[in-house]
């Protein structure tokens, strides 16, 4: 009897320890790992996108690199988590790198994921070996309003309520129109739209609001690693504004695509892969 009680106590204690460990090691993103190699590439997708946006890119590097890709909580069918913020996602990715003892990874991010890559490299300058930013700016809102200033206590309730009030059909139509302006590859448009339709509406609104309030223009001066910035072809006509936003990035290499829209990995593949191959091989 006494032995059984001790056994039960031991099992309960072990379960508690395991649960505590699991809770302290849960991250606000789903993780996929593939490939092999001592060097690691970490892939962060853009707003409301699945890590599948990197599927073709990963196949180019899995032979020589360990590839780790994330889909953020609430995006593209991954269960939502409460109280998510841009800063929480940034620090959680940095924590994942440290927890898993990943040495000097290459971090590549698209859109919002690109801004996360910039933020990680700025706040944790010794963490990445290199970063690649695919069509993102340090301050999205300043591109539309040069006088933009981020708010210390940003209230996102209006946007959350607006999104909640939309019917499923209204939200779908909004996604179809938006994605048509972001990707010229028509076969990929429906794929991207579906990721948005599988995204938790509250997370969609809160993170878009928080992301729109993010300004890294000053902070990027802390970045130590080499940085490749790949920008869509349209931005070539706005070079003064782009270069002003990136002026504090010391080791930044800005390159403009030849064609296509925001999803450069779909719209200008040959140029995109040529840029990645050269930069990663350096």
C-alpha positions as CSV (number, residue, x, y, z in Angstrom):
1,X,0.0,0.0,0.0
2,X,2.8,2.4,1.1
3,X,4.7,1.5,-2.1
4,X,1.6,2.3,-4.2
5,X,1.2,5.7,-2.6
6,X,4.8,6.5,-3.2
7,X,4.4,5.4,-6.9
8,X,1.3,7.7,-7.3
9,X,3.1,10.7,-5.7
10,X,6.1,10.1,-8.0
11,X,3.9,9.9,-11.1
12,X,2.0,13.1,-10.1
13,X,5.3,14.9,-9.4
14,X,6.7,13.8,-12.8
15,X,3.5,14.9,-14.6
16,X,3.6,18.3,-12.9
17,X,7.3,18.7,-14.0
18,X,6.5,17.7,-17.6
19,X,3.5,20.1,-17.7
20,X,5.6,22.9,-16.3
21,X,8.3,22.3,-18.9
22,X,5.8,22.1,-21.7
23,X,4.2,25.4,-20.6
24,X,7.5,27.2,-20.4
25,X,8.5,25.9,-23.9
26,X,5.3,26.7,-25.8
27,X,5.8,29.3,-28.5
28,X,3.2,31.4,-30.4
29,X,3.9,29.6,-33.7
30,X,3.8,26.2,-35.2
31,X,7.2,24.8,-36.3
32,X,8.3,22.7,-39.3
33,X,11.8,21.3,-39.5
34,X,13.4,19.8,-42.6
35,X,16.7,19.4,-44.4
36,X,20.1,18.8,-43.0
37,X,23.2,20.7,-42.4
38,X,25.1,22.5,-39.6
39,X,23.9,25.9,-40.7
40,X,20.2,26.7,-40.1
41,X,17.9,28.9,-42.1
42,X,14.8,30.2,-40.2
43,X,11.8,31.2,-42.4
44,X,9.1,33.6,-41.1
45,X,6.1,34.1,-43.3
46,X,4.2,37.4,-43.7
47,X,0.9,38.6,-42.4
48,X,-1.8,35.9,-42.3
49,X,0.4,33.6,-44.3
50,X,1.3,29.9,-43.9
51,X,4.9,28.7,-43.7
52,X,4.0,27.0,-47.0
53,X,4.8,30.3,-48.7
54,X,8.4,29.1,-48.3
55,X,7.8,25.6,-49.7
56,X,9.7,26.1,-52.9
57,X,12.4,28.2,-51.3
58,X,13.1,25.5,-48.8
59,X,13.5,22.8,-51.4
60,X,16.4,24.8,-52.8
61,X,18.3,24.7,-49.5
62,X,17.3,21.6,-47.6
63,X,20.2,19.6,-49.1
64,X,22.8,21.8,-47.4
65,X,20.9,23.5,-44.6
66,X,18.6,22.7,-41.7
67,X,15.4,24.6,-42.5
68,X,13.0,25.7,-39.8
69,X,9.8,27.5,-40.7
70,X,7.1,29.0,-38.6
71,X,3.4,29.7,-39.0
72,X,2.3,32.3,-36.4
73,X,-0.5,31.6,-33.9
74,X,-3.9,32.4,-35.3
75,X,-2.6,32.6,-38.9
76,X,-3.5,30.1,-41.7
77,X,-5.3,27.5,-39.5
78,X,-2.8,27.5,-36.6
79,X,-4.8,27.8,-33.3
80,X,-4.9,31.4,-31.9
81,X,-3.4,32.3,-28.6
82,X,-4.5,35.2,-26.4
83,X,-2.8,38.5,-26.0
84,X,-0.5,38.3,-29.0
85,X,1.7,41.3,-30.0
86,X,4.5,42.0,-32.5
87,X,7.0,42.2,-29.7
88,X,5.9,39.0,-28.1
89,X,6.3,37.2,-31.5
90,X,9.8,38.8,-31.9
91,X,11.0,37.8,-28.4
92,X,9.5,34.3,-28.7
93,X,11.4,33.6,-32.0
94,X,14.6,34.8,-30.3
95,X,13.8,32.5,-27.3
96,X,13.2,29.6,-29.7
97,X,16.7,30.1,-31.3
98,X,18.3,30.2,-27.9
99,X,16.4,27.3,-26.4
100,X,17.4,25.2,-29.3
101,X,21.0,26.4,-29.3
102,X,20.9,27.4,-33.0
103,X,24.1,29.1,-33.8
104,X,24.0,32.2,-36.0
105,X,21.1,31.2,-38.2
106,X,20.2,32.9,-41.4
107,X,16.8,34.5,-40.8
108,X,14.6,35.2,-43.8
109,X,11.2,36.9,-43.5
110,X,8.5,38.1,-45.9
111,X,6.5,41.2,-45.3
112,X,5.6,41.3,-41.6
113,X,8.0,38.4,-41.2
114,X,10.7,40.6,-42.7
115,X,10.0,43.2,-40.1
116,X,10.3,40.5,-37.4
117,X,13.7,39.6,-38.9
118,X,14.8,43.3,-38.6
119,X,13.5,43.5,-35.0
120,X,15.2,40.3,-33.9
121,X,18.5,41.5,-35.5
122,X,18.2,44.9,-33.8
123,X,17.2,43.7,-30.3
124,X,19.3,40.6,-30.3
125,X,22.3,41.7,-32.5
126,X,24.5,38.7,-31.7
127,X,21.7,36.1,-32.5
128,X,21.5,35.9,-36.3
129,X,24.4,35.3,-38.7
130,X,22.5,37.1,-41.6
131,X,19.0,38.3,-42.3
132,X,17.1,38.5,-45.5
133,X,14.1,40.8,-45.7
134,X,11.6,40.1,-48.6
135,X,9.6,43.2,-49.4
136,X,9.2,44.9,-46.1
137,X,10.0,48.4,-44.6
138,X,11.1,49.3,-41.1
139,X,7.9,51.4,-40.8
140,X,5.0,50.4,-43.0
141,X,2.8,53.3,-41.9
142,X,5.5,56.0,-42.6
143,X,5.4,55.0,-46.3
144,X,1.9,56.3,-46.4
145,X,2.2,59.1,-43.9
146,X,5.7,60.6,-43.6
147,X,4.7,62.3,-40.3
148,X,3.7,59.0,-38.7
149,X,4.6,58.5,-35.0
150,X,3.9,55.2,-33.3
151,X,1.6,55.4,-30.2
152,X,2.7,54.2,-26.9
153,X,-0.7,52.8,-25.9
154,X,-2.2,51.9,-29.2
155,X,-6.0,51.1,-29.1
156,X,-6.9,48.3,-31.5
157,X,-10.5,47.8,-30.4
158,X,-12.0,49.8,-33.4
159,X,-10.2,47.5,-35.9
160,X,-11.2,44.4,-34.0
161,X,-14.8,45.5,-33.9
162,X,-14.8,46.3,-37.6
163,X,-13.4,42.9,-38.5
164,X,-15.8,41.1,-36.2
165,X,-18.8,43.0,-37.9
166,X,-17.9,41.7,-41.3
167,X,-19.7,38.7,-42.7
168,X,-17.6,35.8,-44.0
169,X,-18.4,36.7,-47.6
170,X,-17.4,40.3,-47.0
171,X,-14.1,39.2,-45.5
172,X,-13.5,36.8,-48.3
173,X,-14.1,39.5,-50.9
174,X,-11.8,41.9,-49.1
175,X,-9.1,39.2,-49.2
176,X,-9.6,38.5,-52.9
177,X,-9.2,42.2,-53.8
178,X,-6.2,42.7,-51.5
179,X,-4.3,39.6,-52.6
180,X,-4.8,40.5,-56.3
181,X,-2.9,43.7,-55.6
182,X,-0.1,41.8,-53.8
183,X,0.6,38.8,-56.1
184,X,0.5,38.7,-59.9
185,X,0.7,34.9,-60.1
186,X,-3.0,34.0,-60.4
187,X,-2.5,30.4,-59.5
188,X,-1.0,31.5,-56.1
189,X,-3.7,34.1,-55.4
190,X,-6.3,31.6,-54.3
191,X,-3.7,29.8,-52.1
192,X,-2.9,33.1,-50.3
193,X,-6.6,34.0,-50.0
194,X,-7.3,30.7,-48.3
195,X,-4.6,31.3,-45.7
196,X,-6.3,34.5,-44.9
197,X,-9.7,32.8,-44.6
198,X,-8.3,30.2,-42.2
199,X,-6.8,33.0,-40.1
200,X,-8.5,33.9,-36.7
201,X,-10.3,37.1,-37.3
202,X,-9.4,38.7,-33.9
203,X,-5.7,37.9,-34.4
204,X,-5.9,39.3,-37.9
205,X,-7.2,42.6,-36.6
206,X,-5.1,42.9,-33.5
207,X,-1.8,42.0,-35.3
208,X,-2.5,44.2,-38.3
209,X,-3.1,47.1,-35.9
210,X,-0.1,46.4,-33.8
211,X,2.1,45.9,-36.9
212,X,0.9,49.1,-38.4
213,X,2.1,50.9,-35.2
214,X,5.6,49.4,-35.4
215,X,8.5,51.7,-36.3
216,X,12.1,50.3,-36.5
217,X,13.7,53.1,-38.4
218,X,16.0,54.2,-35.5
219,X,16.4,50.8,-34.0
220,X,17.9,49.1,-37.1
221,X,21.1,51.0,-36.3
222,X,21.8,48.2,-33.8
223,X,21.9,45.5,-36.4
224,X,25.4,44.0,-36.8
225,X,24.9,41.2,-39.3
226,X,24.9,41.4,-43.1
227,X,21.4,42.2,-44.4
228,X,19.8,41.6,-47.8
229,X,16.7,43.6,-48.5
230,X,14.7,42.4,-51.5
231,X,12.0,44.8,-52.7
232,X,9.3,44.6,-55.2
233,X,9.8,46.3,-58.6
234,X,7.3,49.1,-57.8
235,X,9.5,50.3,-55.0
236,X,12.2,51.2,-57.5
237,X,10.2,54.3,-58.3
238,X,10.3,55.3,-54.6
239,X,14.0,54.9,-53.9
240,X,14.4,58.1,-51.9
241,X,11.7,57.1,-49.5
242,X,13.0,53.5,-49.2
243,X,16.5,54.6,-48.7
244,X,15.4,57.1,-46.1
245,X,13.7,54.3,-44.1
246,X,16.8,52.1,-44.3
247,X,19.4,54.8,-43.8
248,X,20.4,53.5,-40.3
249,X,21.0,50.0,-41.5
250,X,24.8,49.8,-41.6
251,X,25.3,46.6,-43.6
252,X,22.2,46.6,-45.7
253,X,22.1,45.6,-49.4
254,X,19.0,46.9,-51.1
255,X,17.9,45.2,-54.3
256,X,14.8,45.8,-56.4
257,X,13.0,43.0,-58.3
258,X,12.6,43.2,-62.1
259,X,8.8,42.4,-62.1
260,X,5.8,41.3,-60.1
261,X,4.3,42.4,-56.8
262,X,4.7,41.9,-53.1
263,X,5.1,38.0,-53.2
264,X,8.4,38.2,-54.9
265,X,9.1,34.5,-54.3
266,X,6.2,33.8,-56.7
267,X,6.4,36.7,-59.1
268,X,10.1,37.0,-59.9
269,X,11.5,33.6,-59.0
270,X,14.6,33.5,-61.1
271,X,15.8,36.9,-59.7
272,X,14.7,36.0,-56.2
273,X,16.7,32.7,-56.1
274,X,19.7,34.3,-57.7
275,X,19.8,36.9,-54.9
276,X,19.3,34.3,-52.1
277,X,22.0,32.0,-53.5
278,X,24.6,34.7,-53.8
279,X,24.0,36.2,-50.4
280,X,23.8,33.0,-48.4
281,X,26.9,31.6,-50.2
282,X,29.0,34.7,-49.3
